[in-house]
Amino acid sequence: PEVRFLLEAVETLLARRAARGAGSSLGWRQLDPQWVEHLAARFCASSFGDPLFARRLAPLLASSTPVPIRLALFRTLSEEYGLHLFPCHQAAHLPAFLQPHGEKSILLLRAYVDSLASGMADRAIHACSLPALIAVHHVATFIFPSPITAIASSAFVEGSKMDSISTDEDTAVEVERDSFIRSLLLGSSAFALQVVVCYVPQQDVTSFRLTSDKSSDEFNELKFASLNRVCSGNPSFLSKVALIKSKCEAQV
């Protein structure tokens, strides 16, 4: 009964938003992030991975949804160990969740990195759940920007530590990238770091790539050069990077 009540509440809110127009943010303003946290907590505790419930929550993770709502939902799912309860979304719908040029909110990126580094997302990565895909995609495309996915530094301002217009934005972006790499190296999940390093955006995502894309050897070398630079000679970090590189380069 409780799950049915929550589903009806979500349906009502989404219908209200649709009535106000898909391009309007007024409907989303009706949502309180704390209410979203409660809804996510009940999903983790009561839904047992019910696909209907997950489909009703999924729009709250879309890139068009305001950051506070996405942040509240993802953090609660991660902290309540419910990320794996989401199924992987249909490929046709993924563009609504995966920003091709990268996530612009540093707050969301930090939440994704924290979840990946802590190991809380490992089970969800194995299941290729939608929240795990969102986290891996945006962390990977931010830390290792290709010419296609590189984030324009002028757009990287939301939630950052830049104090004035005169701040060197490219430097600020680089500092955040190094900070995220360091967090992943310090984290308890080498598996998550391997997935981030080997991640390649795919049209039909049913599982995460765990080996390097042989067609992008030059890009892969740049990735490991960045990792080794952040290691700063730390033997523990270097050995972890070497192990990940050997796994990524292994033939399957």
Short mmCIF file of the C-alpha atoms (twelve columns), coordinates in Angstrom:
data_MODEL
# 
_entry.id   MODEL 
# 
loop_
_atom_site.group_PDB 
_atom_site.id 
_atom_site.type_symbol 
_atom_site.label_atom_id 
_atom_site.label_alt_id 
_atom_site.label_comp_id 
_atom_site.label_asym_id 
_atom_site.label_seq_id 
_atom_site.Cartn_x 
_atom_site.Cartn_y 
_atom_site.Cartn_z 
_atom_site.pdbx_PDB_model_num 
ATOM 1   C CA . PRO A 1   0.000  0.000   0.000   1 
ATOM 2   C CA . GLU A 2   2.777  2.441   0.851   1 
ATOM 3   C CA . VAL A 3   4.557  1.807   -2.442  1 
ATOM 4   C CA . ARG A 4   1.270  2.235   -4.334  1 
ATOM 5   C CA . PHE A 5   0.679  5.549   -2.553  1 
ATOM 6   C CA . LEU A 6   4.156  6.802   -3.437  1 
ATOM 7   C CA . LEU A 7   3.730  5.754   -7.063  1 
ATOM 8   C CA . GLU A 8   0.474  7.660   -7.273  1 
ATOM 9   C CA . ALA A 9   2.189  10.717  -5.786  1 
ATOM 10  C CA . VAL A 10  4.949  10.564  -8.396  1 
ATOM 11  C CA . GLU A 11  2.402  10.098  -11.184 1 
ATOM 12  C CA . THR A 12  0.516  13.186  -9.974  1 
ATOM 13  C CA . LEU A 13  3.649  15.331  -9.875  1 
ATOM 14  C CA . LEU A 14  4.809  14.213  -13.316 1 
ATOM 15  C CA . ALA A 15  1.347  14.803  -14.754 1 
ATOM 16  C CA . ARG A 16  1.351  18.282  -13.219 1 
ATOM 17  C CA . ARG A 17  4.693  19.024  -14.831 1 
ATOM 18  C CA . ALA A 18  3.503  17.727  -18.204 1 
ATOM 19  C CA . ALA A 19  0.403  19.934  -17.950 1 
ATOM 20  C CA . ARG A 20  2.614  22.983  -17.433 1 
ATOM 21  C CA . GLY A 21  4.630  22.155  -20.520 1 
ATOM 22  C CA . ALA A 22  7.676  19.983  -21.049 1 
ATOM 23  C CA . GLY A 23  9.919  23.017  -21.403 1 
ATOM 24  C CA . SER A 24  8.765  24.620  -18.191 1 
ATOM 25  C CA . SER A 25  10.571 24.272  -14.892 1 
ATOM 26  C CA . LEU A 26  7.499  25.291  -12.887 1 
ATOM 27  C CA . GLY A 27  6.420  21.701  -12.351 1 
ATOM 28  C CA . TRP A 28  9.792  20.768  -10.900 1 
ATOM 29  C CA . ARG A 29  9.570  23.641  -8.432  1 
ATOM 30  C CA . GLN A 30  6.748  21.734  -6.782  1 
ATOM 31  C CA . LEU A 31  9.283  19.091  -5.733  1 
ATOM 32  C CA . ASP A 32  11.109 19.429  -2.447  1 
ATOM 33  C CA . PRO A 33  14.531 17.702  -2.466  1 
ATOM 34  C CA . GLN A 34  13.807 16.400  1.033   1 
ATOM 35  C CA . TRP A 35  10.614 14.794  -0.245  1 
ATOM 36  C CA . VAL A 36  12.632 13.241  -3.076  1 
ATOM 37  C CA . GLU A 37  15.070 11.859  -0.495  1 
ATOM 38  C CA . HIS A 38  12.153 10.306  1.405   1 
ATOM 39  C CA . LEU A 39  10.749 8.841   -1.809  1 
ATOM 40  C CA . ALA A 40  14.129 7.356   -2.728  1 
ATOM 41  C CA . ALA A 41  14.565 5.907   0.768   1 
ATOM 42  C CA . ARG A 42  11.169 4.208   0.530   1 
ATOM 43  C CA . PHE A 43  12.090 2.877   -2.917  1 
ATOM 44  C CA . CYS A 44  15.226 1.295   -1.466  1 
ATOM 45  C CA . ALA A 45  13.428 -0.117  1.561   1 
ATOM 46  C CA . SER A 46  10.105 -1.219  0.082   1 
ATOM 47  C CA . SER A 47  10.250 -1.675  -3.678  1 
ATOM 48  C CA . PHE A 48  12.594 -4.682  -3.965  1 
ATOM 49  C CA . GLY A 49  13.602 -3.297  -7.346  1 
ATOM 50  C CA . ASP A 50  10.048 -3.003  -8.663  1 
ATOM 51  C CA . PRO A 51  10.512 -1.923  -12.328 1 
ATOM 52  C CA . LEU A 52  7.324  0.161   -12.334 1 
ATOM 53  C CA . PHE A 53  8.507  2.168   -9.337  1 
ATOM 54  C CA . ALA A 54  11.937 2.582   -10.946 1 
ATOM 55  C CA . ARG A 55  10.417 3.828   -14.204 1 
ATOM 56  C CA . ARG A 56  8.452  6.456   -12.297 1 
ATOM 57  C CA . LEU A 57  11.578 7.651   -10.495 1 
ATOM 58  C CA . ALA A 58  13.801 7.636   -13.583 1 
ATOM 59  C CA . PRO A 59  12.687 11.052  -14.948 1 
ATOM 60  C CA . LEU A 60  14.036 12.632  -11.770 1 
ATOM 61  C CA . LEU A 61  17.533 11.583  -12.931 1 
ATOM 62  C CA . ALA A 62  17.198 13.120  -16.396 1 
ATOM 63  C CA . SER A 63  19.641 15.878  -17.299 1 
ATOM 64  C CA . SER A 64  16.766 18.346  -17.704 1 
ATOM 65  C CA . THR A 65  15.806 17.909  -14.044 1 
ATOM 66  C CA . PRO A 66  17.127 20.597  -11.655 1 
ATOM 67  C CA . VAL A 67  20.399 19.688  -9.957  1 
ATOM 68  C CA . PRO A 68  19.054 19.685  -6.347  1 
ATOM 69  C CA . ILE A 69  16.485 17.028  -7.262  1 
ATOM 70  C CA . ARG A 70  18.958 14.821  -9.141  1 
ATOM 71  C CA . LEU A 71  21.456 15.226  -6.319  1 
ATOM 72  C CA . ALA A 72  18.921 14.314  -3.626  1 
ATOM 73  C CA . LEU A 73  17.808 11.212  -5.507  1 
ATOM 74  C CA . PHE A 74  21.265 9.931   -6.424  1 
ATOM 75  C CA . ARG A 75  22.784 10.521  -2.978  1 
ATOM 76  C CA . THR A 76  19.932 8.742   -1.229  1 
ATOM 77  C CA . LEU A 77  20.025 5.803   -3.621  1 
ATOM 78  C CA . SER A 78  23.776 5.529   -3.039  1 
ATOM 79  C CA . GLU A 79  23.682 5.900   0.748   1 
ATOM 80  C CA . GLU A 80  20.802 3.422   1.041   1 
ATOM 81  C CA . TYR A 81  22.569 0.926   -1.259  1 
ATOM 82  C CA . GLY A 82  19.737 1.102   -3.760  1 
ATOM 83  C CA . LEU A 83  21.569 2.066   -6.960  1 
ATOM 84  C CA . HIS A 84  21.483 -1.529  -8.218  1 
ATOM 85  C CA . LEU A 85  17.688 -1.681  -7.911  1 
ATOM 86  C CA . PHE A 86  17.282 0.430   -11.047 1 
ATOM 87  C CA . PRO A 87  17.256 -1.478  -14.345 1 
ATOM 88  C CA . CYS A 88  19.317 -0.287  -17.295 1 
ATOM 89  C CA . HIS A 89  17.237 2.088   -19.407 1 
ATOM 90  C CA . GLN A 90  16.359 1.499   -23.034 1 
ATOM 91  C CA . ALA A 91  19.047 2.813   -25.373 1 
ATOM 92  C CA . ALA A 92  16.570 5.113   -27.120 1 
ATOM 93  C CA . HIS A 93  15.966 6.978   -23.856 1 
ATOM 94  C CA . LEU A 94  19.593 7.289   -22.711 1 
ATOM 95  C CA . PRO A 95  20.273 10.680  -24.353 1 
ATOM 96  C CA . ALA A 96  17.875 12.208  -21.820 1 
ATOM 97  C CA . PHE A 97  20.206 11.091  -19.020 1 
ATOM 98  C CA . LEU A 98  23.719 11.195  -20.504 1 
ATOM 99  C CA . GLN A 99  24.913 14.662  -21.415 1 
ATOM 100 C CA . PRO A 100 27.183 14.252  -24.468 1 
ATOM 101 C CA . HIS A 101 29.412 17.187  -23.528 1 
ATOM 102 C CA . GLY A 102 29.610 16.347  -19.850 1 
ATOM 103 C CA . GLU A 103 27.896 17.171  -16.588 1 
ATOM 104 C CA . LYS A 104 28.275 20.845  -15.642 1 
ATOM 105 C CA . SER A 105 27.390 20.546  -11.958 1 
ATOM 106 C CA . ILE A 106 30.425 20.001  -9.772  1 
ATOM 107 C CA . LEU A 107 28.079 19.008  -6.930  1 
ATOM 108 C CA . LEU A 108 26.691 16.103  -8.931  1 
ATOM 109 C CA . LEU A 109 30.130 15.086  -10.165 1 
ATOM 110 C CA . ARG A 110 31.418 14.962  -6.583  1 
ATOM 111 C CA . ALA A 111 28.452 12.826  -5.541  1 
ATOM 112 C CA . TYR A 112 29.159 10.437  -8.410  1 
ATOM 113 C CA . VAL A 113 32.864 10.211  -7.533  1 
ATOM 114 C CA . ASP A 114 32.125 9.643   -3.839  1 
ATOM 115 C CA . SER A 115 29.758 6.791   -4.662  1 
ATOM 116 C CA . LEU A 116 32.177 5.176   -7.109  1 
ATOM 117 C CA . ALA A 117 35.211 5.530   -4.844  1 
ATOM 118 C CA . SER A 118 33.422 4.138   -1.795  1 
ATOM 119 C CA . GLY A 119 32.356 0.961   -3.542  1 
ATOM 120 C CA . MET A 120 28.676 1.763   -3.010  1 
ATOM 121 C CA . ALA A 121 28.139 1.663   -6.771  1 
ATOM 122 C CA . ASP A 122 29.977 -1.606  -7.472  1 
ATOM 123 C CA . ARG A 123 26.895 -3.792  -7.412  1 
ATOM 124 C CA . ALA A 124 25.023 -1.280  -9.580  1 
ATOM 125 C CA . ILE A 125 27.895 -1.233  -12.077 1 
ATOM 126 C CA . HIS A 126 27.742 -5.034  -12.337 1 
ATOM 127 C CA . ALA A 127 24.000 -4.712  -12.974 1 
ATOM 128 C CA . CYS A 128 24.574 -1.795  -15.396 1 
ATOM 129 C CA . SER A 129 21.782 0.105   -13.658 1 
ATOM 130 C CA . LEU A 130 20.745 3.528   -14.916 1 
ATOM 131 C CA . PRO A 131 22.197 5.538   -11.973 1 
ATOM 132 C CA . ALA A 132 25.520 3.683   -12.282 1 
ATOM 133 C CA . LEU A 133 25.648 4.398   -16.011 1 
ATOM 134 C CA . ILE A 134 24.926 8.079   -15.346 1 
ATOM 135 C CA . ALA A 135 27.701 8.271   -12.736 1 
ATOM 136 C CA . VAL A 136 30.337 6.414   -14.759 1 
ATOM 137 C CA . HIS A 137 29.537 8.286   -17.974 1 
ATOM 138 C CA . HIS A 138 29.788 11.748  -16.471 1 
ATOM 139 C CA . VAL A 139 32.820 11.039  -14.282 1 
ATOM 140 C CA . ALA A 140 34.679 9.407   -17.187 1 
ATOM 141 C CA . THR A 141 33.880 12.163  -19.683 1 
ATOM 142 C CA . PHE A 142 34.932 14.815  -17.175 1 
ATOM 143 C CA . ILE A 143 38.162 13.225  -15.948 1 
ATOM 144 C CA . PHE A 144 39.217 12.000  -19.397 1 
ATOM 145 C CA . PRO A 145 37.744 14.468  -21.898 1 
ATOM 146 C CA . SER A 146 38.105 13.442  -25.523 1 
ATOM 147 C CA . PRO A 147 37.966 16.075  -28.281 1 
ATOM 148 C CA . ILE A 148 34.258 15.250  -28.597 1 
ATOM 149 C CA . THR A 149 33.284 15.162  -24.930 1 
ATOM 150 C CA . ALA A 150 35.562 17.917  -23.621 1 
ATOM 151 C CA . ILE A 151 33.710 20.325  -21.369 1 
ATOM 152 C CA . ALA A 152 34.012 23.960  -22.289 1 
ATOM 153 C CA . SER A 153 35.703 25.511  -19.299 1 
ATOM 154 C CA . SER A 154 33.450 28.550  -19.565 1 
ATOM 155 C CA . ALA A 155 30.484 26.294  -18.745 1 
ATOM 156 C CA . PHE A 156 32.164 24.760  -15.711 1 
ATOM 157 C CA . VAL A 157 31.065 27.229  -13.067 1 
ATOM 158 C CA . GLU A 158 28.131 25.721  -11.190 1 
ATOM 159 C CA . GLY A 159 29.157 24.812  -7.656  1 
ATOM 160 C CA . SER A 160 32.855 25.382  -8.313  1 
ATOM 161 C CA . LYS A 161 35.277 27.193  -6.037  1 
ATOM 162 C CA . MET A 162 35.998 30.002  -8.468  1 
ATOM 163 C CA . ASP A 163 35.953 33.296  -6.617  1 
ATOM 164 C CA . SER A 164 36.051 35.861  -9.389  1 
ATOM 165 C CA . ILE A 165 35.923 36.442  -13.107 1 
ATOM 166 C CA . SER A 166 39.715 36.650  -13.206 1 
ATOM 167 C CA . THR A 167 40.084 33.031  -12.020 1 
ATOM 168 C CA . ASP A 168 41.858 30.810  -14.541 1 
ATOM 169 C CA . GLU A 169 38.962 28.486  -15.415 1 
ATOM 170 C CA . ASP A 170 41.097 25.938  -17.256 1 
ATOM 171 C CA . THR A 171 43.253 25.579  -14.143 1 
ATOM 172 C CA . ALA A 172 40.173 25.189  -11.964 1 
ATOM 173 C CA . VAL A 173 38.880 22.392  -14.181 1 
ATOM 174 C CA . GLU A 174 42.268 20.644  -14.094 1 
ATOM 175 C CA . VAL A 175 42.401 20.886  -10.304 1 
ATOM 176 C CA . GLU A 176 38.970 19.261  -10.030 1 
ATOM 177 C CA . ARG A 177 39.969 16.491  -12.443 1 
ATOM 178 C CA . ASP A 178 43.079 15.715  -10.426 1 
ATOM 179 C CA . SER A 179 41.045 15.804  -7.208  1 
ATOM 180 C CA . PHE A 180 38.562 13.280  -8.598  1 
ATOM 181 C CA . ILE A 181 41.324 10.979  -9.831  1 
ATOM 182 C CA . ARG A 182 42.967 11.143  -6.406  1 
ATOM 183 C CA . SER A 183 39.664 10.299  -4.712  1 
ATOM 184 C CA . LEU A 184 39.215 7.269   -6.954  1 
ATOM 185 C CA . LEU A 185 42.791 6.134   -6.294  1 
ATOM 186 C CA . LEU A 186 42.256 6.499   -2.549  1 
ATOM 187 C CA . GLY A 187 38.885 4.775   -2.701  1 
ATOM 188 C CA . SER A 188 38.140 1.209   -1.775  1 
ATOM 189 C CA . SER A 189 36.877 0.229   -5.232  1 
ATOM 190 C CA . ALA A 190 39.602 -0.463  -7.787  1 
ATOM 191 C CA . PHE A 191 36.846 -2.032  -9.894  1 
ATOM 192 C CA . ALA A 192 35.020 1.294   -10.227 1 
ATOM 193 C CA . LEU A 193 38.226 3.072   -11.244 1 
ATOM 194 C CA . GLN A 194 38.874 0.400   -13.879 1 
ATOM 195 C CA . VAL A 195 35.388 0.894   -15.291 1 
ATOM 196 C CA . VAL A 196 35.841 4.676   -15.407 1 
ATOM 197 C CA . VAL A 197 39.192 4.344   -17.183 1 
ATOM 198 C CA . CYS A 198 37.879 1.838   -19.722 1 
ATOM 199 C CA . TYR A 199 34.511 3.491   -20.245 1 
ATOM 200 C CA . VAL A 200 33.587 4.208   -23.856 1 
ATOM 201 C CA . PRO A 201 30.170 5.725   -24.658 1 
ATOM 202 C CA . GLN A 202 28.126 3.161   -26.551 1 
ATOM 203 C CA . GLN A 203 24.878 3.323   -28.468 1 
ATOM 204 C CA . ASP A 204 23.376 0.259   -26.764 1 
ATOM 205 C CA . VAL A 205 24.688 -0.035  -23.208 1 
ATOM 206 C CA . THR A 206 23.915 -3.426  -21.696 1 
ATOM 207 C CA . SER A 207 27.200 -3.880  -19.849 1 
ATOM 208 C CA . PHE A 208 30.299 -1.872  -19.018 1 
ATOM 209 C CA . ARG A 209 33.478 -2.343  -21.007 1 
ATOM 210 C CA . LEU A 210 36.292 -3.697  -18.816 1 
ATOM 211 C CA . THR A 211 39.018 -3.688  -21.476 1 
ATOM 212 C CA . SER A 212 40.568 -0.831  -23.412 1 
ATOM 213 C CA . ASP A 213 39.138 0.250   -26.725 1 
ATOM 214 C CA . LYS A 214 41.936 -0.836  -29.089 1 
ATOM 215 C CA . SER A 215 40.842 1.750   -31.643 1 
ATOM 216 C CA . SER A 216 41.778 4.536   -29.239 1 
ATOM 217 C CA . ASP A 217 45.275 3.550   -28.095 1 
ATOM 218 C CA . GLU A 218 46.526 7.139   -28.141 1 
ATOM 219 C CA . PHE A 219 43.616 8.303   -25.985 1 
ATOM 220 C CA . ASN A 220 44.188 5.393   -23.594 1 
ATOM 221 C CA . GLU A 221 47.824 6.425   -23.171 1 
ATOM 222 C CA . LEU A 222 46.706 9.939   -22.300 1 
ATOM 223 C CA . LYS A 223 44.371 8.505   -19.654 1 
ATOM 224 C CA . PHE A 224 47.151 6.536   -17.960 1 
ATOM 225 C CA . ALA A 225 49.532 9.472   -18.261 1 
ATOM 226 C CA . SER A 226 47.009 11.528  -16.278 1 
ATOM 227 C CA . LEU A 227 46.686 8.775   -13.682 1 
ATOM 228 C CA . ASN A 228 50.452 8.425   -13.286 1 
ATOM 229 C CA . ARG A 229 50.888 12.187  -12.986 1 
ATOM 230 C CA . VAL A 230 48.365 12.356  -10.151 1 
ATOM 231 C CA . CYS A 231 50.102 9.415   -8.434  1 
ATOM 232 C CA . SER A 232 53.109 11.726  -7.845  1 
ATOM 233 C CA . GLY A 233 55.383 8.736   -7.293  1 
ATOM 234 C CA . ASN A 234 53.174 7.156   -4.612  1 
ATOM 235 C CA . PRO A 235 54.052 3.414   -4.797  1 
ATOM 236 C CA . SER A 236 50.593 2.303   -3.707  1 
ATOM 237 C CA . PHE A 237 48.880 4.450   -6.326  1 
ATOM 238 C CA . LEU A 238 51.329 3.447   -9.053  1 
ATOM 239 C CA . SER A 239 50.835 -0.254  -8.383  1 
ATOM 240 C CA . LYS A 240 47.074 0.192   -8.508  1 
ATOM 241 C CA . VAL A 241 47.312 2.027   -11.829 1 
ATOM 242 C CA . ALA A 242 49.659 -0.635  -13.242 1 
ATOM 243 C CA . LEU A 243 47.223 -3.380  -12.238 1 
ATOM 244 C CA . ILE A 244 44.287 -1.550  -13.805 1 
ATOM 245 C CA . LYS A 245 46.261 -0.950  -17.000 1 
ATOM 246 C CA . SER A 246 47.121 -4.630  -17.273 1 
ATOM 247 C CA . LYS A 247 43.464 -5.561  -16.803 1 
ATOM 248 C CA . CYS A 248 42.270 -2.953  -19.300 1 
ATOM 249 C CA . GLU A 249 44.738 -4.149  -21.910 1 
ATOM 250 C CA . ALA A 250 43.985 -7.834  -21.414 1 
ATOM 251 C CA . GLN A 251 42.433 -9.613  -24.349 1 
ATOM 252 C CA . VAL A 252 38.969 -10.978 -23.674 1 
# 
